Amino acid sequence: MFISWRIFAMNHQRIFSVHFKTMCYCKIKAILKRSKTPVPLRRNYSSPPGVVGNDVKSLYSIISPPVAKIRNIGIMAHIDAGKTTTTERILYYSGYTRSLGDVDDGDTVTDFMAQERERGITIQSAAVTFDWKGYRVNLIDTPGHVDFTLEVERCLRVLDGAVAVFDASAGVEAQTLTVWKQADKHKIPRICFLNKMDKTGASFNYAVESIREKLKVKPLLLQLPIGEARTFKGVIDVVNKEKLVWNSNSDDGKDFERKPLLETSDLELLKEAIEARNSLIEQVADLDDEFADLVLEEFSENFDLVPAEKLQTAIHRVTLAQAAVPVLCGSALKNKGVQPLLDAITMYLPSPEEREYGFLQWYKGDLCALAFKVLHDKQRGPLVFLRIYSGTLTPQLAIHNINRNCTERMSRLLLPFADQHVEIPSLTAGNIALTVGLKQTATGDTIVSSKSSALAAARRAGRGEKKPGKNSETESLLLAGVEIPEPVFFCTIEPPSVAKQPDTLDRTLGDKRHFVRAELEARPVEASSGMAVIEYADCISVDLLQASREAIENAVHSACLQGPLLGSPVQDVAITLHSLMIHPGTSTTMVNACVSRCIQKALKKADKQVLEPLMSLEVTVTGDYLSPVLADLAQRRGNVQEIQTRQDNKVVIGFVPLAEMMGYSTVLRTLTSGSATFALEFSTYQAMSPQDQSTLLTQRSGLAHVL
């Protein structure tokens, strides 16, 4: 299948000091190869309450526990670390799928898009809801590829905790660093799961050390592997001094044994467990004063006597404080270690009420929610994902959108389960909902029950008075949305351009003569202006101007969309109409055509200069790779302003022309072995040098020889 993409970059031209926006584009042909035939799959999760054949649970049977037993978590990692496979096992062991899906077979629950199944990667985040041992878990599987990092960003904004999945043979990888920084930004408590312990080259110690060194965190080893690579068969529960061994004859991993470690049969494993447990107790005591007091007062002589429940509670507090991260291990593909991971999610990650949201006290239980994602369904229209922070959602509820200052009615309330959903009668605080009927709501909008509710909350917060620069009392109560930078590239699929319109200003059509004569001047303006400034001479008849103003202004703006050099928009130009003669009965279309052609002639006679977009660039790189990054930027006409030091990284701050940044993401990954990240944002437009402008125009005219 061939798809022609045109990628546009905004450039500018100048007439004297008059700027022309130029639209540069290159045509890219991409061949989308099918690696395998997609497996058609439709699973039914919306059966009546109870179970559906083979003891598969229905979504209607999901419990609605107190908020203390709700967990909103995300699965995040580098690409191919096993996030989706881990999610698939979680759903299977919790009882909501009948079979174990496989990424390679294209039949997983959360990777439901055709493109995801063909490529075997996660492209968009997917939400699922399930229960586990009396807890309700709202889980979001996020992409691991750097190109879809925004999906991770907007999901982390509404989560209370996260599971970071690592390839045990690779440890911390490039995108692991990126998503970890994103979680740091939103202060998300995390636990680590060292996946693929069965893989050749897997090393528990190496992976733990990479977490310590690269992520600059303190790992709490709650488990130790029993064997590695081909010999991996289970884990040691350090907290309880138990071993969990999976039956090698079990096809789905449901059959495993949990046994206490005994001196008679497991002497070496017991020694390892005791040593690791003592070290764990010392670590936690250093990080949690309450636990330290308990240990010193009652168990200083013998750490073996420290109750597992007390240690688990202390680990929970340390995790919430983000002072350390619990570490577990297993192999999702081989169905080992996932059930203990689920236990750890409910035991160590926070509930919604354990997260600090200062704004909740002002709502007094009224509805307060954040729209963090919008999907478009062919049948249902916009589907809006909401995180409910307080209050309750019900179908047919009228809600107020603070950002849009509008009221909408939610027609249906759905429980998300990847691409299949079930209708529910209500949903309480702490949960994630999928709503139908909110056509004005966009990502990042704050949703409340009514405008009066928002005003009341503002008054309670003591911020009811209007402040300078604020449009309303409620603006100060907006929840922090997702920070999305302005786009720098624009892609579209378009047909070939149509032929130019004829040059017709004096023509007789039927028995009517259409005649227009215009005289105008184009000159630069000092103040930056994206739209052309239109001025009229005093000699022009008021009546004539009143009848033709709309056609004239449309002609000016239309003509300035295509400059004479590269056919791009013009800026910083003033158009003065000195005279206008129109024959009676002449159509406004002719007026438009005449003025437009007159402007184009004036612009062609002017001296012109191309402006190009200048981007603000920030590259975060380790010191080892700083030199090649700087050398590459110099070749891209980059201007380095300063180099900062942030922890162990160097941050290069400067400016670079957008035209030089095509493919930079791939080049940067190659130069730094995938360890560097960069942010690019539009800054301003700058004039191209005469040499660069001449080269550009020569290339565009097709005269340049391209090797």
N, C-alpha and C positions, 0 to 999 in steps of 0.2 A: 504494500500500500504506500503510495507516494503522497506526501502532504507538503505543499509549498508554504513556508512561513516567511513573512517579511518582518524583520526586526527594525524598529524605528528608533533613532536617536535624535533628540532635538538639537539643531544647530541654529545659529543666527547669522544674519547678514546686516551690514550697515551701509546706508547711503549718506555720504558725508559723515554725519553722526547718526544717520537713520538706520535702525537695526532691522534686519530681516531674519525671521525665524526660518531655518531650513530644515527640512525633514530628510535626513540621510537614512538610507535603508539598504540592507543587503538581503539577498534571497538565499535561504537555506533550505535544502531539500533533505528531509529526514526519512529514512526507511525504517519503518517499525516492523521488526521481525517477530514472528510468533515462535516462541521457543517450544510451545506445545499446544495442543488443542485444549481450549478451556473446558473444564468439567462443569456441565450445567448442574446447578445445585439449588434446591429450594427446600429449606428446612422450616418446619412449622413449630413455632414456639408459642402460638397464641391459642392453644387448646384450652378447654375449660379447666377450672381449678383441679388440682390433683396431679396425677402423673400421666404420662403419655407413653404407653408401651415400653417395655424394657426399663421401667422405673425412671423414665426421663421426666423431669419436673416441667410444669407449665409456668410461664411467666406470671400467670394470675396467682400462683401459690407463693410468690415472693413475699417474705414477711415484712411488716412495717414496725420495726422495733423502736424503742426510745432513741433519741438522737445520740446517746452515748454509745450505741451499738451500730452506728453508721460509719462507714469508711469510704471516703472519696479518694481514690488513688489513681495514679498513672503509671504506665510501664514505659520506661525510657531507656535508650541505649544507642550505641553505634549500630550502623546497618549490619545485618547478619549476625547479631549477637544472640538472637533467639527470642525476641520480644513476643512476636505473634505466636510462635510455638508454645511459649510459656502461657500466654493467654488462653490458647486452645486447651491446654491441659487443665488450667484452672476451671474453665467452664465444664469440662468433662467430669472432673472429680467433684465439683459442686452439684452435679446432677442435671445440668441444663442442656447437654448435648448427648446424643446417643453414641456417637463415634468420635474417634480422635482424628481431627482434620490435620492436613499436612500442607505446608507452604508449597512444596514442590509439586504436589498434586493439584493445587489450586482450589482446595475445598475447605479453607478455614472460614470461621464465622466473621472475624473482624476485617479480613481482606476480601471484601465482597465485590469491589469494582473489577470490571473485566481487565483493565490495565494492570491492577495489582496481581491478579491471578496469572496473567500472562508472564509478568516479569518476576514474580516471586518476591516483591517488596511491598512495604506499606507506604502508600502515597498520602492518604488522608487519615486523620485520627478517627477512631470508631469507639462508641460508648456501648457498654453492656452492663446489665444489672443482674446480680445473683445473690444468693445468701450462703453463708458458711457457718455452721455451728452457732446459730442464733444471731449472727451479725449480717447486716445488709451491706453489700459492697457495690459501689458504683465505680466501675473500672474503665479507664480510657487507654486504649492501645495507640501509641503515637509513632510517627515515622522516625526512622533512624538516619535517613539520608539528609545531607546538609541542604539540599535544594528545597526541602519541605520543612525547614526548621521553624517557620512561622506557625505551623500546626502545633508544634510542641509548645511554643510560647503561649498561645491563647488557651491551651488546655491547662498548663501549669498554673495559670492565673486563678483557676477556680478549684484546684485540687487542695486537699489537706495533707496528702502524703504521696510518696512515690517509691517505686521499686526500680532501682538501677540494675539492669542486667548486663553482665560482662561475659565475654568469651574467655574462659579460663586459660586458654592457650595464648591469648593476646593481651589480656589485662586491659588497662585503660587505653582506648583508641581515640582518634581525632575527634569524632563527633561525640564521644563520651564526655570530653572536656567541654564541648559546647553546651550540651544539655545540662551538664552539672552546673555550669555558670548560670544558665537560665533558672535552674532550681534555686541556686543561691540568691538570685535576684528577688525571687518571690518567697524566700525563707521557708522552703518546703522541707520538712523532715523526711529522711530517706532511709531505706535499708538496701543492702547490696546482695545480689544473687549471682554467684559465680556459676554460670551455666556451662554446658558442654564439658563437664568433668570427665566424660568418657572419650573425648576427642584426643587423637594422637598429639602429643606435645602439651597437653593440659598440665598446668602446675598451679596448685593452690597457693603455695608460698609466693611464687612470682606474681600472681594476680593480686594478692593481698599487699605485697610490697609496692606494686605500681599504684594501687589506690592510696597508700600512705604517701608516696613520694610525689605523684603527679596531681592528685586532687587535694593534697595538704589537709587530710582529715585523719581522724583516729579510728581505725577499724576495730570493732568489738567482735571477736571470733566466737560466735554462738554455736558453730558447727565445725567439725573437722571431717575431711573425706576419708572413707575407708577404701583405699586404693586410688589410683589415678589412671587415666587413659583406659586401656582395655581391662584393667583390673578393678576399675571403679564399680562398687556394688552397693554402697550405702554411705551413711553419714553417722558421725558421733554427735549426739546431743550433749554439748558441753555443760549446759545449765543443769540438766537432770542426770548427767552421767549415764546416759543410755545409748544404745546403738540401734539404728534403724537400717534394716537390710531388706532389699527388695527381692522378691522371688524371681529368679532368672527364667522360670517357666511361665511367668505371668505376661500376657500380651499387652495389658493396658496399665500396669503399674499400680492397680488397686490393692494388690496382695503384697503386703510387706509386714515385717515383724518389728516390734519395738520391745527391746529387752534391756534390763539393767546390766551394766558391765560388771562382771564378776572376776575375782582374782583367779578362780579355778579355771575359767575358760577364756578369759579376755585380758590377761595380765598386761600385755603391752598396750592394748587400747585403753585400759583403765589408767595406766600411768600417764599416757598422753592426755586423757580427759582431765585427770586431777591437776596436772600441770597447767593445762589451758584454762581450767576453771579458776584456779588460784590467781593466775595472771588476769583473768577477766574481772574477778572481784576487786583486785587492786586497781585496775583501770577505772572501774565504775566508782569506787570509793574516792579516787582522786577527782572525779568529775561531779559527784553528787554528795553534798554535805550531809544530807539526811541519812543516806546509806553508810557514809563513813562513820557517823556517830553510832549507828547500829552495830557495825562490825567491830569498832573499837570497844564498845561497852559489853558486848555479849559473845563475840566470836573471834576475838583477837588471837586466842590460843589455837584455834582449829577452824580453818575456813571451810572444812568439809561439812560443818554443822550449819552453815548459812542456808536457810530455807530457799528452795528454788523460787517460791512465790515472791519473797522479798527481793531477790536478785532480779527477777523479771520486772517487778514494779519499778525498781531503780533504773533498769535499762530503758524502760518506757519513758521515764522522766528525762534521762540523758538524751534519748533520741528526739524528744520534743524540743529540748533546748538546743538541738543541733550541735551538741558538744562532741558527738561521736556518731558512727554509723554501724549498726549491727550487720554482720556478714554471714550469709548462709551459702550453701553450695548444692549442686545437683546436676542433673541432665534432663531437661524438659523433653528432648527428642526421645530419650530412652526411658522416659516416664519415672524418673527417680528424683525425689527431693521436692516435688511441687506441693504435696500436702503440708509438710512442715513450713513451707514458704507461706501458705495461706494462714496457718496458725500464727506465724510471725506478723503478718499484715494486721490481723485483728488484735494481736497482743501489744505490738510496739508502735504502730503508727497511730496518729491522733484521730479522735472523733471531731466532728465539726465544732462542738462546744469547747474543745480544748485549744482551738486556734483563736488567737486574739484578733477580733474585728471590732475596733473601737466604735464604729458607726452604729452597731446594732443597738446600743443602749438608748439611742434616740428614737428608734422606731417602736419600742414598747410592744413588740409582737406583731406589728403590722407587716404587710408584705414588703419585702425588699429582695430583689433578685438582679442578677447580672446576665445579660445576653452575651454569650461568649462564642457562639458559632451559628451561622445561618446556612442551611442547605436548601436547595430548590428541587422540589419533587414535581414531576409532570402532572400528577393527579391532585396532590394536596396543596401545591403552591409552596410558599416559603415555610420551612420547618426551622424553628428557632430553639436552640439549646439554651436552657436557663439554669443557673445555679441559684438555688433558693437559700438565702441567708437567714431570713425570718419570715414568719407568716405561713400561709397555706395557699396553694393554687388549686382551683377547681375549673372544670369546663364551663364555658359561657361566661367566664369572669371578665369584667371590664377592668383594664389596667391602664395606668398612666405612665408614659415614657417621658422621663425627665429631659433626656437629651433632645428629643424631637418636639417636646412640649405638645404632645398629642395623646389622645385616649383611643385605645383599640380594644376590641373584644376578642378574647381567645376562644375559638370554637371548640377545640378538642385538646385533651391532655393525654400524652402518650408516654409509655415507659420504653426507653431506648434499649434495643438489643441488636446492635450493628445495623443491618438494613431492614430488619423486621421489628415492628412495634406493636404493642397492645394498648388499647384504651384503658385508662384508669379513672376512678371517680375523684381522686384528690391526691395531693402530694405535699408533704410537710417540709419544714425547714431542715436544711442539711443535705437535701437530695438534689439530684440533677434531673431535670424534666425536659421533655421534648414537646413543643407546643405548635398548634396549627392555627392560622388565622391572623397572625401578627404581621401585616404587610409593610408597615412602616419601620419596624424595628431592625436595627443593624447591629453588627458585632460591636461590643463595648458599651451598649446602652444600659442605663439603669432603669429598672422596672419597679414601680410601687403600685399600691392599690388605688390611689387617687391623688390628684394634685393637692387636695387639702391635707392628705396624710403626709406628703413631702413637706408642706409648709409647717405642719405641726412638729415634724421631726426637726426642722431647721430652728424653730423657736425653742424646742427643748435643748438643742445644742448651743443655744445662746448666740446663734448666728442669723437671727431672723431679719436684722436690718440689712438693707441693701448696701453693698460695698462698691467703691469705685471700680469700674471695669467689669462688674457683674451684671448680667442681664436679668437675673431673677434671684429670689431668695433660695431657690432649690439648687442652684448650681454648685454651691459648696458641699452638697451632699452626694454629688455624682461619685459612683464607684470608679476606681481606676480601671480603665479598659485596657485594651491591648495596644501597645505602641507600634504602629505600622509606619515605616518610613515611606516617603513619597516614591513612586516608581520612577526608575531611570530608563527603563526599556519598555517599549510598547509593542506587542505582537498582535498580528491580525492575519486572517486569511481573506484575501480579496481577489476579485476577478481582474483581468487586464483593464487598464484605464481606457475610457471612451475617447473618441476623437474630439479635438478642440471644436468649440462652438464657432460658426462663421462670424466673420467680421461685418454685422448688418446694422447701419445707423441711418440710412436714408433709403427707404424702400416703400414701394406702393404695393399694398396687399389688398386685392379686390378693388374697391373704389376709394380706399383710404390711403393717404400718404402719411408715413411715419418719419418725422424728421426731428433730430436732436443735435444741438451744437453746444459743447461745453468747453470752458477754459478754466484750468485749475493749476495749482502750484503744490508741489511736494517739497517739504523742507523738514529738517531735523528738529527735534525738541530736546531740551536739556534734561528734563525729568524723565526717568525711566517709565515707559508706558507700553504695556503689551498690546493695547488696542490703539488704532489710529485716532488721533485727535482731529475732529472735523470742524472747520470754521467756514463762515459764509461772508462774502463781501456785502457792504451796505447797499450796493446798487441792485442786488437781486430782489425781484418783486416778492413781497410777503405772500401774496396770493399764490404765485407760482411755486414758491418754496413750500408753502403749506400743502399743496397738492402733490409735490414730488419728493418731499423730505425722506419718506420711508424708502423709496426706490434709490435715492442718492446714497443714503447711509448704508443700505444693503450692498450697493455697488462698491463703496469704499472698503467695507470690511471684507467683501468677497475678493476684491483685487489684492488686498494686502495679505491674503492667505497664501499667495503664490508669488514669491519674489523672483526677480529676473535672473539671478545667478543659479540657484539650485532649486527654484520652485518651492520655496519654503516661506512660512509666515514672516511678516515684517513687524518690527516694533520700533518705538521711539520716533514716529513720523507724524507730522501734521499735514493735513490736506486742506488747502484753502480754495474754495470754489469762487472764482472771480466773475464768471458770467455763465448764463444758462439760457438757451433759446429752445423752445419746444413748440412745434407746430400743433395747432389745435387737432384733437383727436388722436394724438400719438399715445401709444400704450406705455404703461409704466415699465414694461419689459424692455422697450427700446431705450428708455431713459437709463435704466440700470446698465444695459450693455454699453451705451455711449460713455458714461462716466467711468465704468470699469476699464474700458480700453484706453481712455485718456490717462488714467492713473498708471496703467502699465507702461505706456509710452514715456511718461515722465520719469518713472523709476528706472527704465532702461538707459536713459540719458545721464543718470546721476552716477557719481563715483560710488563704488560699493565695497563693503568690507564684510567678510564672513565672521560671525561670532560663533564660538563653540561652547558647549556646556562644560563648566569646570566643577569637578566633584570634590567634596570633602572626604578624605580617606583616612581611616584608622586601621592599622594592621597590628594585631597582637601576635608576637612571635617570641620564641625562646632565643636566648643570646647566641646559641650555636648557629642559628640560621639567619641572624640579622644581616650579615654582609651580603649574601646572595639576594635577599629581599630588597635591600637598598640599591644594589646594582641593577636589578630588574626594574625598579621604579625609575631610575635614571634613564633607562632606555625608553620608558613610556612617557617621557617629558614631565615626570613628576617633580614636584617642588616640596621637599621635606621641610616642615616648619620646626618640629622638635621631636625628640625621642625621650619618652618617659619610661620610668621603671615602676612596674606594678608587681609586687611579690617577686617571683623569679622570671617574669616575662618582660620583654621590651615592647613598648607601644609606640609605633611610628605614626606620627600625625602630620598630614600634609595635604596637598592638592594635586589633582591629576586630571587631564582632559578625559572626558567620557569616551571619546573615540579610541583611546588607548586601552580601554578596560575590557574589551571583548575577550572572553575566555580567561579572565584573570583568576577566577576561582580555581580552575583546573591547574593553571600554571603555579599558583601559590601552593596548592596541595603537593604538587610535584617537587617544588623547591624545598619544602619544609617537612617532607614525609607525612603530610597531613596534619601537622601539629599547629599550624597557624590559622587564625581566623581574621576576617576583615569586615569592616562596615563602610558602606559607600552611600553618600547622600549628596543631593544637588546643593551647590553653594551659590554659584553665579555664572554669568556668561563672560567670556574674555575674548578679545580680538585675536584672530589667528595671525601669525606672522605672515608677511607677504610670500615668503617661500612656501610655508605650509598651505596657504590659501591657493597659490598657483598649482601646487601638487594635487590638491583636492579637486580643483576645477578641471585639471588635465585628466585625472582619473575618471571623473564623472562624464567628461566628453568622449571617453573611449579612446583617447589618443595615447594613454600610457600603456607601456608594455608590461604586463603582469606576468611574472614567472610562476 
